[in-house]
Amino acid sequence: MELFITKLLGIEDQNIKIDNLFDAGTHKEILAHLDYDAPPCPACKGQMAKYDFQKPSKIPYLETAGYKTLIRLKKRRFRCKGCRKMAVAETSLVQ
Ligand SMILES: [Zn+2]
C-alpha cells in the first residue's frame, strides 16, 4: 500500500514513509515522515543523534486523478552530541 502511494505520487525519496492517507473532500491528505540515520554534524563534523520530529510542514503536491494532494510531512531532527547544534532531515521533495 505504502509503495503504491509513493509510486503513484512519484516520490522517489526512500526516506519518506507514509503514515496515513485520507480524503478531506476537496483534496486528499497524506501524513508522512522523513527519517534516516543521523548524519555527521554540519558544524563540527561530530556524531549527531536522532532527536524528535518537527511539526508537520504542509506541502501542496500534484493533482492525482483530478484531486489536489496535500502532504503533511514531519521531518526528523538531529542533535549533535558534541556541540549540541540541531539539524533537520532533508529531502529532494521540498527545497
Ligand atoms: Zn556538532
PDB file of the backbone (N, CA, C, O) and the ligand in Angstrom, with CONECT records:
HET     ZN  A 101       1
ATOM      1  N   MET A   1       0.843  -1.204   0.000  1.00  0.00           N
ATOM      2  CA  MET A   1       0.000   0.000   0.000  1.00  0.00           C
ATOM      3  C   MET A   1       0.871   1.244   0.000  1.00  0.00           C
ATOM      4  O   MET A   1       0.674   2.161  -0.797  1.00  0.00           O
ATOM      5  N   GLU A   2       1.824   1.259   0.895  1.00  0.00           N
ATOM      6  CA  GLU A   2       2.689   2.430   1.007  1.00  0.00           C
ATOM      7  C   GLU A   2       3.509   2.629  -0.266  1.00  0.00           C
ATOM      8  O   GLU A   2       3.655   3.744  -0.767  1.00  0.00           O
ATOM      9  N   LEU A   3       4.035   1.519  -0.772  1.00  0.00           N
ATOM     10  CA  LEU A   3       4.810   1.582  -2.008  1.00  0.00           C
ATOM     11  C   LEU A   3       3.950   2.100  -3.148  1.00  0.00           C
ATOM     12  O   LEU A   3       4.392   2.905  -3.967  1.00  0.00           O
ATOM     13  N   PHE A   4       2.718   1.625  -3.183  1.00  0.00           N
ATOM     14  CA  PHE A   4       1.794   2.039  -4.226  1.00  0.00           C
ATOM     15  C   PHE A   4       1.579   3.547  -4.178  1.00  0.00           C
ATOM     16  O   PHE A   4       1.605   4.214  -5.212  1.00  0.00           O
ATOM     17  N   ILE A   5       1.370   4.079  -2.990  1.00  0.00           N
ATOM     18  CA  ILE A   5       1.111   5.523  -2.852  1.00  0.00           C
ATOM     19  C   ILE A   5       2.335   6.335  -3.268  1.00  0.00           C
ATOM     20  O   ILE A   5       2.220   7.304  -4.018  1.00  0.00           O
ATOM     21  N   THR A   6       3.509   5.933  -2.777  1.00  0.00           N
ATOM     22  CA  THR A   6       4.703   6.705  -3.114  1.00  0.00           C
ATOM     23  C   THR A   6       4.981   6.626  -4.615  1.00  0.00           C
ATOM     24  O   THR A   6       5.419   7.605  -5.219  1.00  0.00           O
ATOM     25  N   LYS A   7       4.728   5.470  -5.213  1.00  0.00           N
ATOM     26  CA  LYS A   7       4.903   5.328  -6.665  1.00  0.00           C
ATOM     27  C   LYS A   7       3.908   6.199  -7.414  1.00  0.00           C
ATOM     28  O   LYS A   7       4.250   6.893  -8.371  1.00  0.00           O
ATOM     29  N   LEU A   8       2.674   6.141  -6.953  1.00  0.00           N
ATOM     30  CA  LEU A   8       1.598   6.910  -7.576  1.00  0.00           C
ATOM     31  C   LEU A   8       1.946   8.391  -7.585  1.00  0.00           C
ATOM     32  O   LEU A   8       1.709   9.089  -8.571  1.00  0.00           O
ATOM     33  N   LEU A   9       2.507   8.861  -6.487  1.00  0.00           N
ATOM     34  CA  LEU A   9       2.835  10.277  -6.358  1.00  0.00           C
ATOM     35  C   LEU A   9       4.199  10.619  -6.945  1.00  0.00           C
ATOM     36  O   LEU A   9       4.564  11.791  -7.040  1.00  0.00           O
ATOM     37  N   GLY A  10       4.949   9.595  -7.339  1.00  0.00           N
ATOM     38  CA  GLY A  10       6.260   9.857  -7.893  1.00  0.00           C
ATOM     39  C   GLY A  10       7.271  10.300  -6.853  1.00  0.00           C
ATOM     40  O   GLY A  10       8.238  10.993  -7.169  1.00  0.00           O
ATOM     41  N   ILE A  11       7.042   9.895  -5.604  1.00  0.00           N
ATOM     42  CA  ILE A  11       8.002  10.232  -4.542  1.00  0.00           C
ATOM     43  C   ILE A  11       9.160   9.247  -4.606  1.00  0.00           C
ATOM     44  O   ILE A  11       8.976   8.050  -4.387  1.00  0.00           O
ATOM     45  N   GLU A  12      10.337   9.745  -4.903  1.00  0.00           N
ATOM     46  CA  GLU A  12      11.474   8.846  -5.063  1.00  0.00           C
ATOM     47  C   GLU A  12      12.341   8.770  -3.814  1.00  0.00           C
ATOM     48  O   GLU A  12      13.222   7.916  -3.716  1.00  0.00           O
ATOM     49  N   ASP A  13      12.097   9.647  -2.875  1.00  0.00           N
ATOM     50  CA  ASP A  13      12.893   9.655  -1.646  1.00  0.00           C
ATOM     51  C   ASP A  13      12.474   8.484  -0.754  1.00  0.00           C
ATOM     52  O   ASP A  13      11.379   8.474  -0.193  1.00  0.00           O
ATOM     53  N   GLN A  14      13.371   7.496  -0.636  1.00  0.00           N
ATOM     54  CA  GLN A  14      13.065   6.291   0.139  1.00  0.00           C
ATOM     55  C   GLN A  14      12.962   6.577   1.634  1.00  0.00           C
ATOM     56  O   GLN A  14      12.478   5.741   2.397  1.00  0.00           O
ATOM     57  N   ASN A  15      13.410   7.745   2.047  1.00  0.00           N
ATOM     58  CA  ASN A  15      13.376   8.087   3.467  1.00  0.00           C
ATOM     59  C   ASN A  15      12.026   8.658   3.897  1.00  0.00           C
ATOM     60  O   ASN A  15      11.798   8.922   5.078  1.00  0.00           O
ATOM     61  N   ILE A  16      11.144   8.843   2.929  1.00  0.00           N
ATOM     62  CA  ILE A  16       9.800   9.330   3.253  1.00  0.00           C
ATOM     63  C   ILE A  16       8.876   8.135   3.414  1.00  0.00           C
ATOM     64  O   ILE A  16       8.728   7.318   2.506  1.00  0.00           O
ATOM     65  N   LYS A  17       8.259   8.047   4.584  1.00  0.00           N
ATOM     66  CA  LYS A  17       7.336   6.943   4.866  1.00  0.00           C
ATOM     67  C   LYS A  17       5.932   7.513   5.078  1.00  0.00           C
ATOM     68  O   LYS A  17       5.740   8.504   5.783  1.00  0.00           O
ATOM     69  N   ILE A  18       4.972   6.863   4.454  1.00  0.00           N
ATOM     70  CA  ILE A  18       3.578   7.290   4.578  1.00  0.00           C
ATOM     71  C   ILE A  18       2.985   6.718   5.868  1.00  0.00           C
ATOM     72  O   ILE A  18       3.079   5.518   6.123  1.00  0.00           O
ATOM     73  N   ASP A  19       2.379   7.579   6.669  1.00  0.00           N
ATOM     74  CA  ASP A  19       1.735   7.125   7.902  1.00  0.00           C
ATOM     75  C   ASP A  19       0.241   6.945   7.718  1.00  0.00           C
ATOM     76  O   ASP A  19      -0.359   6.023   8.271  1.00  0.00           O
ATOM     77  N   ASN A  20      -0.353   7.832   6.939  1.00  0.00           N
ATOM     78  CA  ASN A  20      -1.808   7.780   6.774  1.00  0.00           C
ATOM     79  C   ASN A  20      -2.205   8.544   5.525  1.00  0.00           C
ATOM     80  O   ASN A  20      -1.471   9.403   5.037  1.00  0.00           O
ATOM     81  N   LEU A  21      -3.364   8.217   5.027  1.00  0.00           N
ATOM     82  CA  LEU A  21      -3.878   8.863   3.825  1.00  0.00           C
ATOM     83  C   LEU A  21      -5.377   9.008   3.999  1.00  0.00           C
ATOM     84  O   LEU A  21      -6.069   8.033   4.294  1.00  0.00           O
ATOM     85  N   PHE A  22      -5.879  10.213   3.818  1.00  0.00           N
ATOM     86  CA  PHE A  22      -7.334  10.324   3.891  1.00  0.00           C
ATOM     87  C   PHE A  22      -7.876  11.363   2.935  1.00  0.00           C
ATOM     88  O   PHE A  22      -7.163  12.241   2.449  1.00  0.00           O
ATOM     89  N   ASP A  23      -9.160  11.229   2.689  1.00  0.00           N
ATOM     90  CA  ASP A  23      -9.842  12.101   1.750  1.00  0.00           C
ATOM     91  C   ASP A  23     -10.488  13.231   2.529  1.00  0.00           C
ATOM     92  O   ASP A  23     -11.372  12.989   3.351  1.00  0.00           O
ATOM     93  N   ALA A  24     -10.058  14.466   2.284  1.00  0.00           N
ATOM     94  CA  ALA A  24     -10.592  15.620   3.005  1.00  0.00           C
ATOM     95  C   ALA A  24     -11.737  16.273   2.222  1.00  0.00           C
ATOM     96  O   ALA A  24     -12.111  17.410   2.509  1.00  0.00           O
ATOM     97  N   GLY A  25     -12.283  15.572   1.253  1.00  0.00           N
ATOM     98  CA  GLY A  25     -13.401  16.110   0.486  1.00  0.00           C
ATOM     99  C   GLY A  25     -12.928  16.852  -0.743  1.00  0.00           C
ATOM    100  O   GLY A  25     -13.081  16.373  -1.867  1.00  0.00           O
ATOM    101  N   THR A  26     -12.343  18.042  -0.524  1.00  0.00           N
ATOM    102  CA  THR A  26     -11.860  18.836  -1.647  1.00  0.00           C
ATOM    103  C   THR A  26     -10.468  18.394  -2.100  1.00  0.00           C
ATOM    104  O   THR A  26     -10.039  18.689  -3.215  1.00  0.00           O
ATOM    105  N   HIS A  27      -9.788  17.696  -1.232  1.00  0.00           N
ATOM    106  CA  HIS A  27      -8.445  17.237  -1.580  1.00  0.00           C
ATOM    107  C   HIS A  27      -8.095  16.007  -0.758  1.00  0.00           C
ATOM    108  O   HIS A  27      -8.792  15.653   0.193  1.00  0.00           O
ATOM    109  N   LYS A  28      -7.010  15.370  -1.142  1.00  0.00           N
ATOM    110  CA  LYS A  28      -6.512  14.241  -0.356  1.00  0.00           C
ATOM    111  C   LYS A  28      -5.342  14.703   0.494  1.00  0.00           C
ATOM    112  O   LYS A  28      -4.545  15.549   0.088  1.00  0.00           O
ATOM    113  N   GLU A  29      -5.264  14.132   1.669  1.00  0.00           N
ATOM    114  CA  GLU A  29      -4.144  14.472   2.547  1.00  0.00           C
ATOM    115  C   GLU A  29      -3.331  13.232   2.866  1.00  0.00           C
ATOM    116  O   GLU A  29      -3.864  12.148   3.103  1.00  0.00           O
ATOM    117  N   ILE A  30      -2.050  13.428   2.864  1.00  0.00           N
ATOM    118  CA  ILE A  30      -1.142  12.338   3.189  1.00  0.00           C
ATOM    119  C   ILE A  30      -0.307  12.766   4.383  1.00  0.00           C
ATOM    120  O   ILE A  30       0.318  13.826   4.375  1.00  0.00           O
ATOM    121  N   LEU A  31      -0.306  11.927   5.406  1.00  0.00           N
ATOM    122  CA  LEU A  31       0.564  12.174   6.549  1.00  0.00           C
ATOM    123  C   LEU A  31       1.799  11.306   6.375  1.00  0.00           C
ATOM    124  O   LEU A  31       1.697  10.095   6.181  1.00  0.00           O
ATOM    125  N   ALA A  32       2.952  11.926   6.443  1.00  0.00           N
ATOM    126  CA  ALA A  32       4.185  11.185   6.195  1.00  0.00           C
ATOM    127  C   ALA A  32       5.296  11.717   7.089  1.00  0.00           C
ATOM    128  O   ALA A  32       5.205  12.814   7.640  1.00  0.00           O
ATOM    129  N   HIS A  33       6.343  10.917   7.217  1.00  0.00           N
ATOM    130  CA  HIS A  33       7.501  11.416   7.943  1.00  0.00           C
ATOM    131  C   HIS A  33       8.787  11.094   7.190  1.00  0.00           C
ATOM    132  O   HIS A  33       8.879  10.125   6.436  1.00  0.00           O
ATOM    133  N   LEU A  34       9.759  11.940   7.429  1.00  0.00           N
ATOM    134  CA  LEU A  34      11.069  11.816   6.795  1.00  0.00           C
ATOM    135  C   LEU A  34      12.085  11.485   7.876  1.00  0.00           C
ATOM    136  O   LEU A  34      12.237  12.222   8.850  1.00  0.00           O
ATOM    137  N   ASP A  35      12.777  10.367   7.693  1.00  0.00           N
ATOM    138  CA  ASP A  35      13.714   9.930   8.733  1.00  0.00           C
ATOM    139  C   ASP A  35      14.851   9.133   8.101  1.00  0.00           C
ATOM    140  O   ASP A  35      14.639   8.396   7.139  1.00  0.00           O
ATOM    141  N   TYR A  36      16.017   9.279   8.627  1.00  0.00           N
ATOM    142  CA  TYR A  36      17.161   8.446   8.222  1.00  0.00           C
ATOM    143  C   TYR A  36      18.218   8.485   9.305  1.00  0.00           C
ATOM    144  O   TYR A  36      18.106   9.245  10.267  1.00  0.00           O
ATOM    145  N   ASP A  37      19.259   7.654   9.146  1.00  0.00           N
ATOM    146  CA  ASP A  37      20.317   7.594  10.149  1.00  0.00           C
ATOM    147  C   ASP A  37      20.973   8.961  10.321  1.00  0.00           C
ATOM    148  O   ASP A  37      21.098   9.731   9.369  1.00  0.00           O
ATOM    149  N   ALA A  38      21.381   9.242  11.534  1.00  0.00           N
ATOM    150  CA  ALA A  38      21.961  10.546  11.838  1.00  0.00           C
ATOM    151  C   ALA A  38      23.228  10.795  11.023  1.00  0.00           C
ATOM    152  O   ALA A  38      24.141   9.970  11.030  1.00  0.00           O
ATOM    153  N   PRO A  39      23.286  11.921  10.325  1.00  0.00           N
ATOM    154  CA  PRO A  39      24.481  12.272   9.539  1.00  0.00           C
ATOM    155  C   PRO A  39      25.521  12.931  10.446  1.00  0.00           C
ATOM    156  O   PRO A  39      25.223  13.219  11.605  1.00  0.00           O
ATOM    157  N   PRO A  40      26.740  13.177   9.941  1.00  0.00           N
ATOM    158  CA  PRO A  40      27.719  13.939  10.716  1.00  0.00           C
ATOM    159  C   PRO A  40      27.234  15.377  10.902  1.00  0.00           C
ATOM    160  O   PRO A  40      26.496  15.907  10.072  1.00  0.00           O
ATOM    161  N   CYS A  41      27.653  15.988  11.985  1.00  0.00           N
ATOM    162  CA  CYS A  41      27.252  17.365  12.276  1.00  0.00           C
ATOM    163  C   CYS A  41      27.796  18.320  11.199  1.00  0.00           C
ATOM    164  O   CYS A  41      28.987  18.286  10.889  1.00  0.00           O
ATOM    165  N   PRO A  42      26.931  19.166  10.632  1.00  0.00           N
ATOM    166  CA  PRO A  42      27.396  20.113   9.615  1.00  0.00           C
ATOM    167  C   PRO A  42      28.346  21.175  10.190  1.00  0.00           C
ATOM    168  O   PRO A  42      29.135  21.771   9.457  1.00  0.00           O
ATOM    169  N   ALA A  43      28.264  21.402  11.493  1.00  0.00           N
ATOM    170  CA  ALA A  43      29.100  22.438  12.107  1.00  0.00           C
ATOM    171  C   ALA A  43      30.469  21.895  12.519  1.00  0.00           C
ATOM    172  O   ALA A  43      31.501  22.442  12.131  1.00  0.00           O
ATOM    173  N   CYS A  44      30.473  20.805  13.316  1.00  0.00           N
ATOM    174  CA  CYS A  44      31.755  20.320  13.869  1.00  0.00           C
ATOM    175  C   CYS A  44      32.156  18.948  13.362  1.00  0.00           C
ATOM    176  O   CYS A  44      33.186  18.416  13.774  1.00  0.00           O
ATOM    177  N   LYS A  45      31.349  18.357  12.463  1.00  0.00           N
ATOM    178  CA  LYS A  45      31.602  17.017  11.903  1.00  0.00           C
ATOM    179  C   LYS A  45      31.532  15.926  12.968  1.00  0.00           C
ATOM    180  O   LYS A  45      31.950  14.793  12.731  1.00  0.00           O
ATOM    181  N   GLY A  46      31.007  16.266  14.128  1.00  0.00           N
ATOM    182  CA  GLY A  46      30.851  15.278  15.190  1.00  0.00           C
ATOM    183  C   GLY A  46      29.666  14.356  14.920  1.00  0.00           C
ATOM    184  O   GLY A  46      28.984  14.485  13.903  1.00  0.00           O
ATOM    185  N   GLN A  47      29.433  13.435  15.834  1.00  0.00           N
ATOM    186  CA  GLN A  47      28.349  12.477  15.690  1.00  0.00           C
ATOM    187  C   GLN A  47      27.035  13.096  16.148  1.00  0.00           C
ATOM    188  O   GLN A  47      26.942  13.630  17.253  1.00  0.00           O
ATOM    189  N   MET A  48      26.022  13.021  15.291  1.00  0.00           N
ATOM    190  CA  MET A  48      24.703  13.503  15.687  1.00  0.00           C
ATOM    191  C   MET A  48      23.847  12.312  16.090  1.00  0.00           C
ATOM    192  O   MET A  48      24.145  11.173  15.732  1.00  0.00           O
ATOM    193  N   ALA A  49      22.796  12.579  16.826  1.00  0.00           N
ATOM    194  CA  ALA A  49      21.865  11.534  17.245  1.00  0.00           C
ATOM    195  C   ALA A  49      20.453  11.962  16.875  1.00  0.00           C
ATOM    196  O   ALA A  49      20.154  13.151  16.766  1.00  0.00           O
ATOM    197  N   LYS A  50      19.598  10.974  16.686  1.00  0.00           N
ATOM    198  CA  LYS A  50      18.203  11.288  16.390  1.00  0.00           C
ATOM    199  C   LYS A  50      17.583  12.014  17.567  1.00  0.00           C
ATOM    200  O   LYS A  50      17.797  11.652  18.724  1.00  0.00           O
ATOM    201  N   TYR A  51      16.818  13.038  17.256  1.00  0.00           N
ATOM    202  CA  TYR A  51      16.146  13.797  18.301  1.00  0.00           C
ATOM    203  C   TYR A  51      14.645  13.596  18.120  1.00  0.00           C
ATOM    204  O   TYR A  51      14.183  12.456  18.142  1.00  0.00           O
ATOM    205  N   ASP A  52      13.880  14.651  17.946  1.00  0.00           N
ATOM    206  CA  ASP A  52      12.438  14.472  17.768  1.00  0.00           C
ATOM    207  C   ASP A  52      12.053  14.795  16.326  1.00  0.00           C
ATOM    208  O   ASP A  52      12.915  14.893  15.453  1.00  0.00           O
ATOM    209  N   PHE A  53      10.769  14.958  16.085  1.00  0.00           N
ATOM    210  CA  PHE A  53      10.303  15.368  14.770  1.00  0.00           C
ATOM    211  C   PHE A  53       9.799  16.808  14.839  1.00  0.00           C
ATOM    212  O   PHE A  53       9.239  17.243  15.845  1.00  0.00           O
ATOM    213  N   GLN A  54      10.012  17.533  13.744  1.00  0.00           N
ATOM    214  CA  GLN A  54       9.423  18.865  13.621  1.00  0.00           C
ATOM    215  C   GLN A  54       7.914  18.728  13.524  1.00  0.00           C
ATOM    216  O   GLN A  54       7.386  17.653  13.241  1.00  0.00           O
ATOM    217  N   LYS A  55       7.229  19.847  13.767  1.00  0.00           N
ATOM    218  CA  LYS A  55       5.807  19.880  13.448  1.00  0.00           C
ATOM    219  C   LYS A  55       5.672  19.667  11.939  1.00  0.00           C
ATOM    220  O   LYS A  55       6.541  20.082  11.172  1.00  0.00           O
ATOM    221  N   PRO A  56       4.581  19.019  11.512  1.00  0.00           N
ATOM    222  CA  PRO A  56       4.445  18.757  10.080  1.00  0.00           C
ATOM    223  C   PRO A  56       4.418  20.038   9.257  1.00  0.00           C
ATOM    224  O   PRO A  56       3.767  21.012   9.635  1.00  0.00           O
ATOM    225  N   SER A  57       5.124  20.034   8.133  1.00  0.00           N
ATOM    226  CA  SER A  57       5.005  21.157   7.206  1.00  0.00           C
ATOM    227  C   SER A  57       4.070  20.742   6.073  1.00  0.00           C
ATOM    228  O   SER A  57       4.084  19.600   5.615  1.00  0.00           O
ATOM    229  N   LYS A  58       3.261  21.699   5.638  1.00  0.00           N
ATOM    230  CA  LYS A  58       2.280  21.418   4.592  1.00  0.00           C
ATOM    231  C   LYS A  58       2.928  21.608   3.231  1.00  0.00           C
ATOM    232  O   LYS A  58       3.461  22.674   2.926  1.00  0.00           O
ATOM    233  N   ILE A  59       2.877  20.578   2.433  1.00  0.00           N
ATOM    234  CA  ILE A  59       3.445  20.647   1.094  1.00  0.00           C
ATOM    235  C   ILE A  59       2.345  20.390   0.076  1.00  0.00           C
ATOM    236  O   ILE A  59       1.874  19.262  -0.068  1.00  0.00           O
ATOM    237  N   PRO A  60       1.938  21.439  -0.631  1.00  0.00           N
ATOM    238  CA  PRO A  60       0.968  21.204  -1.708  1.00  0.00           C
ATOM    239  C   PRO A  60       1.631  20.351  -2.770  1.00  0.00           C
ATOM    240  O   PRO A  60       2.711  20.684  -3.257  1.00  0.00           O
ATOM    241  N   TYR A  61       0.991  19.261  -3.129  1.00  0.00           N
ATOM    242  CA  TYR A  61       1.614  18.371  -4.092  1.00  0.00           C
ATOM    243  C   TYR A  61       0.776  18.316  -5.354  1.00  0.00           C
ATOM    244  O   TYR A  61      -0.161  19.095  -5.531  1.00  0.00           O
ATOM    245  N   LEU A  62       1.120  17.403  -6.212  1.00  0.00           N
ATOM    246  CA  LEU A  62       0.476  17.391  -7.519  1.00  0.00           C
ATOM    247  C   LEU A  62      -0.984  16.935  -7.441  1.00  0.00           C
ATOM    248  O   LEU A  62      -1.440  16.419  -6.421  1.00  0.00           O
ATOM    249  N   GLU A  63      -1.688  17.138  -8.530  1.00  0.00           N
ATOM    250  CA  GLU A  63      -3.050  16.635  -8.612  1.00  0.00           C
ATOM    251  C   GLU A  63      -2.995  15.196  -9.078  1.00  0.00           C
ATOM    252  O   GLU A  63      -2.352  14.874 -10.077  1.00  0.00           O
ATOM    253  N   THR A  64      -3.678  14.336  -8.340  1.00  0.00           N
ATOM    254  CA  THR A  64      -3.732  12.927  -8.682  1.00  0.00           C
ATOM    255  C   THR A  64      -5.148  12.595  -9.114  1.00  0.00           C
ATOM    256  O   THR A  64      -6.072  12.666  -8.305  1.00  0.00           O
ATOM    257  N   ALA A  65      -5.330  12.241 -10.349  1.00  0.00           N
ATOM    258  CA  ALA A  65      -6.657  11.894 -10.883  1.00  0.00           C
ATOM    259  C   ALA A  65      -7.673  12.981 -10.555  1.00  0.00           C
ATOM    260  O   ALA A  65      -8.791  12.682 -10.136  1.00  0.00           O
ATOM    261  N   GLY A  66      -7.292  14.229 -10.743  1.00  0.00           N
ATOM    262  CA  GLY A  66      -8.226  15.325 -10.543  1.00  0.00           C
ATOM    263  C   GLY A  66      -8.293  15.839  -9.116  1.00  0.00           C
ATOM    264  O   GLY A  66      -8.943  16.849  -8.843  1.00  0.00           O
ATOM    265  N   TYR A  67      -7.616  15.139  -8.200  1.00  0.00           N
ATOM    266  CA  TYR A  67      -7.634  15.567  -6.804  1.00  0.00           C
ATOM    267  C   TYR A  67      -6.353  16.307  -6.460  1.00  0.00           C
ATOM    268  O   TYR A  67      -5.260  15.881  -6.834  1.00  0.00           O
ATOM    269  N   LYS A  68      -6.491  17.406  -5.752  1.00  0.00           N
ATOM    270  CA  LYS A  68      -5.308  18.049  -5.199  1.00  0.00           C
ATOM    271  C   LYS A  68      -4.842  17.235  -4.007  1.00  0.00           C
ATOM    272  O   LYS A  68      -5.647  16.679  -3.259  1.00  0.00           O
ATOM    273  N   THR A  69      -3.557  17.174  -3.847  1.00  0.00           N
ATOM    274  CA  THR A  69      -2.993  16.394  -2.751  1.00  0.00           C
ATOM    275  C   THR A  69      -2.125  17.288  -1.882  1.00  0.00           C
ATOM    276  O   THR A  69      -1.313  18.074  -2.371  1.00  0.00           O
ATOM    277  N   LEU A  70      -2.322  17.144  -0.584  1.00  0.00           N
ATOM    278  CA  LEU A  70      -1.519  17.894   0.380  1.00  0.00           C
ATOM    279  C   LEU A  70      -0.749  16.899   1.232  1.00  0.00           C
ATOM    280  O   LEU A  70      -1.327  15.983   1.817  1.00  0.00           O
ATOM    281  N   ILE A  71       0.546  17.090   1.293  1.00  0.00           N
ATOM    282  CA  ILE A  71       1.358  16.211   2.144  1.00  0.00           C
ATOM    283  C   ILE A  71       1.701  16.961   3.423  1.00  0.00           C
ATOM    284  O   ILE A  71       2.205  18.083   3.382  1.00  0.00           O
ATOM    285  N   ARG A  72       1.427  16.342   4.533  1.00  0.00           N
ATOM    286  CA  ARG A  72       1.876  16.886   5.819  1.00  0.00           C
ATOM    287  C   ARG A  72       3.088  16.065   6.232  1.00  0.00           C
ATOM    288  O   ARG A  72       2.974  14.918   6.666  1.00  0.00           O
ATOM    289  N   LEU A  73       4.240  16.681   6.085  1.00  0.00           N
ATOM    290  CA  LEU A  73       5.491  15.942   6.273  1.00  0.00           C
ATOM    291  C   LEU A  73       6.195  16.363   7.558  1.00  0.00           C
ATOM    292  O   LEU A  73       6.527  17.529   7.769  1.00  0.00           O
ATOM    293  N   LYS A  74       6.405  15.364   8.402  1.00  0.00           N
ATOM    294  CA  LYS A  74       7.180  15.593   9.629  1.00  0.00           C
ATOM    295  C   LYS A  74       8.632  15.227   9.342  1.00  0.00           C
ATOM    296  O   LYS A  74       8.929  14.133   8.862  1.00  0.00           O
ATOM    297  N   LYS A  75       9.532  16.165   9.645  1.00  0.00           N
ATOM    298  CA  LYS A  75      10.947  15.899   9.379  1.00  0.00           C
ATOM    299  C   LYS A  75      11.692  15.598  10.670  1.00  0.00           C
ATOM    300  O   LYS A  75      11.511  16.268  11.687  1.00  0.00           O
ATOM    301  N   ARG A  76      12.529  14.579  10.605  1.00  0.00           N
ATOM    302  CA  ARG A  76      13.368  14.200  11.746  1.00  0.00           C
ATOM    303  C   ARG A  76      14.340  15.321  12.088  1.00  0.00           C
ATOM    304  O   ARG A  76      14.912  15.948  11.197  1.00  0.00           O
ATOM    305  N   ARG A  77      14.525  15.570  13.384  1.00  0.00           N
ATOM    306  CA  ARG A  77      15.573  16.497  13.823  1.00  0.00           C
ATOM    307  C   ARG A  77      16.697  15.689  14.457  1.00  0.00           C
ATOM    308  O   ARG A  77      16.468  14.682  15.128  1.00  0.00           O
ATOM    309  N   PHE A  78      17.893  16.151  14.228  1.00  0.00           N
ATOM    310  CA  PHE A  78      19.078  15.524  14.814  1.00  0.00           C
ATOM    311  C   PHE A  78      19.761  16.532  15.733  1.00  0.00           C
ATOM    312  O   PHE A  78      19.706  17.740  15.506  1.00  0.00           O
ATOM    313  N   ARG A  79      20.406  16.007  16.775  1.00  0.00           N
ATOM    314  CA  ARG A  79      21.190  16.900  17.640  1.00  0.00           C
ATOM    315  C   ARG A  79      22.601  16.356  17.781  1.00  0.00           C
ATOM    316  O   ARG A  79      22.813  15.161  17.982  1.00  0.00           O
ATOM    317  N   CYS A  80      23.556  17.265  17.670  1.00  0.00           N
ATOM    318  CA  CYS A  80      24.960  16.884  17.753  1.00  0.00           C
ATOM    319  C   CYS A  80      25.327  16.563  19.201  1.00  0.00           C
ATOM    320  O   CYS A  80      25.014  17.308  20.129  1.00  0.00           O
ATOM    321  N   LYS A  81      26.008  15.414  19.355  1.00  0.00           N
ATOM    322  CA  LYS A  81      26.429  15.021  20.708  1.00  0.00           C
ATOM    323  C   LYS A  81      27.575  15.905  21.188  1.00  0.00           C
ATOM    324  O   LYS A  81      27.804  16.029  22.391  1.00  0.00           O
ATOM    325  N   GLY A  82      28.297  16.519  20.248  1.00  0.00           N
ATOM    326  CA  GLY A  82      29.425  17.366  20.601  1.00  0.00           C
ATOM    327  C   GLY A  82      29.006  18.789  20.901  1.00  0.00           C
ATOM    328  O   GLY A  82      29.073  19.246  22.042  1.00  0.00           O
ATOM    329  N   CYS A  83      28.561  19.502  19.837  1.00  0.00           N
ATOM    330  CA  CYS A  83      28.293  20.939  20.000  1.00  0.00           C
ATOM    331  C   CYS A  83      26.815  21.247  20.254  1.00  0.00           C
ATOM    332  O   CYS A  83      26.449  22.411  20.419  1.00  0.00           O
ATOM    333  N   ARG A  84      25.965  20.221  20.288  1.00  0.00           N
ATOM    334  CA  ARG A  84      24.534  20.355  20.607  1.00  0.00           C
ATOM    335  C   ARG A  84      23.745  21.114  19.543  1.00  0.00           C
ATOM    336  O   ARG A  84      22.580  21.443  19.767  1.00  0.00           O
ATOM    337  N   LYS A  85      24.345  21.397  18.406  1.00  0.00           N
ATOM    338  CA  LYS A  85      23.589  22.059  17.335  1.00  0.00           C
ATOM    339  C   LYS A  85      22.537  21.105  16.782  1.00  0.00           C
ATOM    340  O   LYS A  85      22.721  19.888  16.784  1.00  0.00           O
ATOM    341  N   MET A  86      21.422  21.679  16.304  1.00  0.00           N
ATOM    342  CA  MET A  86      20.345  20.878  15.741  1.00  0.00           C
ATOM    343  C   MET A  86      20.408  20.935  14.213  1.00  0.00           C
ATOM    344  O   MET A  86      20.846  21.926  13.627  1.00  0.00           O
ATOM    345  N   ALA A  87      19.969  19.867  13.599  1.00  0.00           N
ATOM    346  CA  ALA A  87      19.843  19.852  12.143  1.00  0.00           C
ATOM    347  C   ALA A  87      18.545  19.125  11.797  1.00  0.00           C
ATOM    348  O   ALA A  87      18.061  18.294  12.565  1.00  0.00           O
ATOM    349  N   VAL A  88      18.000  19.445  10.644  1.00  0.00           N
ATOM    350  CA  VAL A  88      16.730  18.848  10.217  1.00  0.00           C
ATOM    351  C   VAL A  88      16.982  17.976   9.000  1.00  0.00           C
ATOM    352  O   VAL A  88      17.774  18.327   8.126  1.00  0.00           O
ATOM    353  N   ALA A  89      16.306  16.842   8.950  1.00  0.00           N
ATOM    354  CA  ALA A  89      16.441  15.939   7.804  1.00  0.00           C
ATOM    355  C   ALA A  89      16.042  16.659   6.521  1.00  0.00           C
ATOM    356  O   ALA A  89      15.130  17.486   6.512  1.00  0.00           O
ATOM    357  N   GLU A  90      16.738  16.332   5.446  1.00  0.00           N
ATOM    358  CA  GLU A  90      16.493  16.997   4.170  1.00  0.00           C
ATOM    359  C   GLU A  90      15.970  16.004   3.137  1.00  0.00           C
ATOM    360  O   GLU A  90      16.285  14.814   3.162  1.00  0.00           O
ATOM    361  N   THR A  91      15.169  16.534   2.242  1.00  0.00           N
ATOM    362  CA  THR A  91      14.642  15.714   1.157  1.00  0.00           C
ATOM    363  C   THR A  91      14.591  16.522  -0.129  1.00  0.00           C
ATOM    364  O   THR A  91      14.425  17.742  -0.113  1.00  0.00           O
ATOM    365  N   SER A  92      14.736  15.820  -1.234  1.00  0.00           N
ATOM    366  CA  SER A  92      14.651  16.476  -2.538  1.00  0.00           C
ATOM    367  C   SER A  92      13.203  16.854  -2.853  1.00  0.00           C
ATOM    368  O   SER A  92      12.937  17.612  -3.786  1.00  0.00           O
ATOM    369  N   LEU A  93      12.278  16.317  -2.064  1.00  0.00           N
ATOM    370  CA  LEU A  93      10.855  16.615  -2.300  1.00  0.00           C
ATOM    371  C   LEU A  93      10.542  18.074  -2.002  1.00  0.00           C
ATOM    372  O   LEU A  93       9.727  18.691  -2.688  1.00  0.00           O
ATOM    373  N   VAL A  94      11.188  18.628  -0.977  1.00  0.00           N
ATOM    374  CA  VAL A  94      10.963  20.006  -0.578  1.00  0.00           C
ATOM    375  C   VAL A  94      12.293  20.742  -0.574  1.00  0.00           C
ATOM    376  O   VAL A  94      13.302  20.222  -0.096  1.00  0.00           O
ATOM    377  N   GLN A  95      12.287  21.918  -1.092  1.00  0.00           N
ATOM    378  CA  GLN A  95      13.534  22.686  -1.108  1.00  0.00           C
ATOM    379  C   GLN A  95      13.674  23.480   0.188  1.00  0.00           C
ATOM    380  O   GLN A  95      14.660  24.194   0.372  1.00  0.00           O
TER     381      GLN A  95
HETATM  382 ZN    ZN A 101      28.460  19.499  16.196  1.00  0.00          ZN2+
END
